[in-house]
């Protein structure tokens, strides 16, 4: 594994890891992380693909993991900055350093939502989406929607305004989040337009320029992802993507547990061939 720091146009250092195979098959996979998920979560999966000949790149968005500042209070970041600046910085690097490779992108949760914020997304031959959707309350089942309303409608704004960032880790929602990211997440949950609303408030929208084949994976036991949410995302944000859906059953998991993140855990290594077969 190679480690490097990429500087964004606004001079922020992003932590990037590159997993290179002993013998390359000429294919590269970029992994766009989920909200509040450190790139380390994907390391075992990346090593698996490297063993199969793929070059795999992971990175932390600003405010997350190894790209986190010393002080979170008042730190400027948002999902829109993740898409227009951080993701763009990594694709610029790929375009320069991996000419001639067949390039693919895996977007986990928000990692898929930001694809249309970067014109470089057109370089990818195919997309893999994992656990992603329009997460508006109206697309969720009743129990999850109530939890979302309480968490994102009450707890998030109160704690974020008080602390200057959102301590998502206290709620089992991954890494603490910069204020702007937290309120973008709130938009995804509470605004009926969900992902489309982020694009309306963003300086760049290339989502309608994407026509690639897209393989969409969701877990049977992921209570935060629904068929309605996934199809709404495709209809309103990525209408031209050529989509195929695959529901992963919990019986396919070694621990009968997949949820929103555990597809990438080493105990679910047996599921990874689902992605391998699509690349």
C-alpha positions as CSV (number, residue, x, y, z in Angstrom):
1,X,0.0,0.0,0.0
2,X,1.3,3.4,-1.0
3,X,0.4,6.4,1.1
4,X,0.4,10.0,-0.2
5,X,-1.1,13.4,0.4
6,X,-2.9,15.2,-2.4
7,X,-3.3,18.9,-2.1
8,X,-6.7,20.3,-3.2
9,X,-6.9,23.6,-5.2
10,X,-7.6,25.3,-1.9
11,X,-4.5,23.8,-0.4
12,X,-6.2,21.2,1.9
13,X,-4.2,17.9,2.3
14,X,-6.2,14.8,1.5
15,X,-5.0,11.4,2.7
16,X,-4.9,8.9,-0.1
17,X,-3.9,5.2,-0.2
18,X,-3.1,3.2,-3.3
19,X,-3.2,-0.6,-3.4
20,X,-1.2,-2.0,-6.3
21,X,-1.2,-5.5,-7.6
22,X,1.9,-7.6,-8.3
23,X,0.7,-8.1,-11.9
24,X,-1.7,-5.4,-13.1
25,X,-4.8,-6.2,-15.2
26,X,-4.9,-2.6,-16.4
27,X,-8.0,-1.8,-14.3
28,X,-8.4,0.8,-11.6
29,X,-11.1,1.2,-9.0
30,X,-11.6,4.4,-7.0
31,X,-13.7,4.1,-3.8
32,X,-15.8,7.0,-2.7
33,X,-16.5,6.5,1.0
34,X,-19.8,6.8,2.8
35,X,-20.5,9.7,5.2
36,X,-18.3,9.6,8.3
37,X,-16.7,6.3,7.2
38,X,-12.9,6.3,7.3
39,X,-11.0,4.8,4.3
40,X,-9.6,2.0,6.6
41,X,-13.0,0.3,6.4
42,X,-12.3,-0.5,2.7
43,X,-8.7,-1.7,3.1
44,X,-9.5,-5.4,3.2
45,X,-11.7,-5.1,0.2
46,X,-9.1,-3.1,-1.6
47,X,-6.4,-5.7,-0.9
48,X,-8.7,-8.4,-2.1
49,X,-9.1,-6.7,-5.5
50,X,-5.4,-5.9,-5.7
51,X,-4.8,-9.7,-5.4
52,X,-7.0,-10.0,-8.4
53,X,-4.9,-7.6,-10.4
54,X,-6.7,-4.3,-9.8
55,X,-5.2,-1.0,-8.7
56,X,-7.5,0.4,-6.0
57,X,-7.5,3.9,-4.6
58,X,-9.1,5.0,-1.3
59,X,-9.1,8.4,0.4
60,X,-10.6,10.4,3.2
61,X,-12.7,13.5,2.4
62,X,-11.8,16.6,4.3
63,X,-13.0,16.4,7.9
64,X,-12.9,12.6,8.0
65,X,-10.2,10.1,9.2
66,X,-6.7,11.1,8.2
67,X,-8.0,14.2,6.4
68,X,-9.4,15.6,9.7
69,X,-8.2,19.0,11.0
70,X,-6.9,19.4,14.6
71,X,-10.0,21.5,15.4
72,X,-13.4,20.5,14.1
73,X,-15.3,23.5,15.5
74,X,-15.8,25.9,12.7
75,X,-14.0,23.8,10.1
76,X,-15.4,24.4,6.6
77,X,-16.5,21.4,4.7
78,X,-19.7,20.1,3.1
79,X,-20.8,17.2,0.9
80,X,-20.8,19.6,-2.0
81,X,-17.1,20.5,-1.3
82,X,-16.4,16.8,-1.1
83,X,-17.8,16.3,-4.6
84,X,-16.6,19.5,-6.3
85,X,-13.2,19.7,-4.7
86,X,-12.0,16.6,-2.9
87,X,-13.3,14.0,-5.3
88,X,-12.2,16.2,-8.2
89,X,-8.7,16.4,-6.8
90,X,-8.4,12.6,-6.8
91,X,-9.8,12.2,-10.3
92,X,-7.4,14.8,-11.6
93,X,-4.6,12.6,-10.1
94,X,-6.0,9.5,-11.7
95,X,-6.2,11.2,-15.1
96,X,-2.6,12.1,-14.9
97,X,-1.1,9.0,-13.4
98,X,-3.2,6.1,-14.8
99,X,-3.5,6.9,-18.5
100,X,-4.6,3.8,-20.4
101,X,-6.3,2.1,-17.5
102,X,-9.9,1.0,-17.6
103,X,-11.3,3.1,-14.7
104,X,-14.2,2.3,-12.4
105,X,-15.7,4.0,-9.4
106,X,-17.5,2.5,-6.4
107,X,-19.7,4.9,-4.6
108,X,-20.7,3.9,-1.1
109,X,-23.8,5.8,0.2
110,X,-22.9,9.5,-0.2
111,X,-19.9,8.4,-2.3
112,X,-22.4,7.8,-5.1
113,X,-24.4,10.9,-4.5
114,X,-21.5,13.2,-5.2
115,X,-20.5,11.7,-8.6
116,X,-22.5,14.3,-10.6
117,X,-20.7,17.2,-8.9
118,X,-17.4,16.4,-10.8
119,X,-17.2,16.5,-14.6
120,X,-14.4,13.9,-14.4
121,X,-16.9,11.2,-13.5
122,X,-17.2,10.7,-17.2
123,X,-13.8,9.0,-17.2
124,X,-15.3,6.0,-15.5
125,X,-16.3,3.0,-17.6
126,X,-18.8,1.8,-15.0
127,X,-20.2,2.6,-11.6
128,X,-20.8,0.4,-8.6
129,X,-23.3,1.8,-6.1
130,X,-23.5,0.3,-2.6
131,X,-26.2,1.3,-0.1
132,X,-27.2,4.5,-1.7
133,X,-30.5,6.3,-2.3
134,X,-32.5,9.5,-1.9
135,X,-32.8,9.2,1.9
136,X,-35.8,11.5,2.3
137,X,-38.1,10.5,5.2
138,X,-40.9,9.7,2.8
139,X,-38.9,7.0,1.2
140,X,-38.1,5.2,4.4
141,X,-40.2,2.8,6.5
142,X,-42.1,4.3,9.4
143,X,-39.8,3.2,12.2
144,X,-36.7,4.5,10.5
145,X,-38.4,7.7,9.4
146,X,-39.3,8.5,13.0
147,X,-35.7,7.9,14.1
148,X,-34.5,10.1,11.2
149,X,-36.9,12.9,12.2
150,X,-35.8,12.9,15.8
151,X,-32.1,12.5,15.0
152,X,-31.8,14.8,12.1
153,X,-34.6,17.2,12.9
154,X,-33.8,17.7,16.6
155,X,-30.5,16.2,17.8
156,X,-28.4,17.2,14.9
157,X,-29.2,20.9,14.7
158,X,-29.0,21.4,18.4
159,X,-25.7,19.6,18.9
160,X,-24.1,21.0,15.8
161,X,-25.0,24.6,16.6
162,X,-23.8,24.1,20.2
163,X,-20.5,22.3,19.4
164,X,-19.7,23.7,16.0
165,X,-19.7,20.2,14.5
166,X,-21.9,17.0,14.7
167,X,-20.6,14.3,17.1
168,X,-22.1,11.5,14.9
169,X,-20.0,8.9,16.7
170,X,-22.2,9.4,19.8
171,X,-25.1,8.1,17.7
172,X,-23.3,5.2,16.1
173,X,-23.2,7.1,12.8
174,X,-19.4,7.0,12.1
175,X,-16.9,9.8,12.4
176,X,-17.8,13.2,13.8
177,X,-18.8,15.5,11.0
178,X,-18.0,19.1,10.1
179,X,-21.0,21.5,10.5
180,X,-21.6,21.9,6.7
181,X,-21.5,18.1,6.1
182,X,-24.0,17.6,9.0
183,X,-26.5,20.1,7.6
184,X,-26.1,18.6,4.0
185,X,-26.9,15.3,5.6
186,X,-30.0,16.8,7.2
187,X,-31.1,18.1,3.8
188,X,-30.9,14.6,2.4
189,X,-33.1,13.3,5.2
190,X,-35.6,16.1,5.7
191,X,-35.9,17.8,2.3
192,X,-38.3,16.1,-0.1
193,X,-36.0,16.8,-3.0
194,X,-33.2,15.1,-1.1
195,X,-30.1,14.6,-3.4
196,X,-31.6,16.9,-6.0
197,X,-31.7,19.7,-3.4
198,X,-27.9,19.4,-2.8
199,X,-27.4,19.9,-6.5
200,X,-29.7,22.9,-6.6
201,X,-27.4,24.6,-4.0
202,X,-24.2,23.4,-5.6
203,X,-22.0,25.3,-8.0
204,X,-21.6,22.3,-10.4
205,X,-24.0,19.7,-11.7
206,X,-22.9,17.2,-14.3
207,X,-25.3,14.5,-13.1
208,X,-27.3,14.5,-16.4
209,X,-24.1,13.9,-18.4
210,X,-23.5,10.4,-17.0
211,X,-24.6,7.5,-19.1
212,X,-22.5,4.6,-17.8
213,X,-23.7,1.1,-16.8
214,X,-24.3,1.2,-13.0
215,X,-24.6,-1.8,-10.8
216,X,-26.6,-1.0,-7.6
217,X,-26.1,-3.2,-4.5
218,X,-28.3,-3.0,-1.4
219,X,-28.5,-5.3,1.6
220,X,-31.7,-7.1,2.6
221,X,-31.1,-6.0,6.2
222,X,-30.2,-2.3,5.5
223,X,-33.2,-0.6,7.0
224,X,-32.0,2.8,5.7
225,X,-32.2,1.9,2.1
226,X,-35.4,1.2,0.2
227,X,-36.4,0.4,-3.4
228,X,-38.3,3.7,-3.5
229,X,-35.3,5.7,-2.3
230,X,-33.0,4.0,-4.8
231,X,-35.3,4.5,-7.8
232,X,-36.1,8.1,-6.8
233,X,-32.4,8.8,-6.9
234,X,-32.0,7.4,-10.3
235,X,-35.1,9.2,-11.6
236,X,-34.3,12.7,-10.3
237,X,-30.5,12.8,-10.2
238,X,-29.1,10.2,-12.5
239,X,-31.8,9.6,-15.1
240,X,-29.4,8.5,-17.9
241,X,-27.4,5.8,-16.0
242,X,-28.1,2.3,-17.2
243,X,-29.0,0.6,-13.9
244,X,-29.0,-3.0,-12.7
245,X,-30.1,-3.8,-9.1
246,X,-28.8,-6.6,-6.8
247,X,-30.3,-7.3,-3.4
248,X,-27.8,-9.1,-1.2
249,X,-29.5,-11.6,1.2
250,X,-28.4,-11.9,4.8
251,X,-28.1,-15.6,4.2
252,X,-25.2,-14.8,1.9
253,X,-23.3,-13.2,4.7
254,X,-20.9,-15.2,6.8
255,X,-22.3,-13.6,9.9
256,X,-25.8,-13.0,8.5
257,X,-25.1,-9.3,8.9
258,X,-24.6,-6.8,6.2
259,X,-26.5,-3.6,6.9
260,X,-25.3,-0.2,5.6
261,X,-21.5,-0.7,6.0
262,X,-20.6,-4.3,6.7
263,X,-20.5,-5.4,3.0
264,X,-16.9,-4.2,3.2
265,X,-16.0,-6.0,6.4
266,X,-13.5,-8.9,6.1
267,X,-16.1,-11.3,7.6
268,X,-18.2,-10.7,4.4
269,X,-15.3,-11.5,2.1
270,X,-17.5,-14.0,0.4
271,X,-19.7,-11.2,-0.9
272,X,-16.9,-9.4,-2.7
273,X,-17.1,-11.6,-5.8
274,X,-20.4,-9.8,-6.5
275,X,-18.4,-6.6,-7.3
276,X,-15.5,-8.5,-8.9
277,X,-17.8,-10.0,-11.5
278,X,-19.0,-6.5,-12.5
279,X,-15.5,-5.1,-13.2
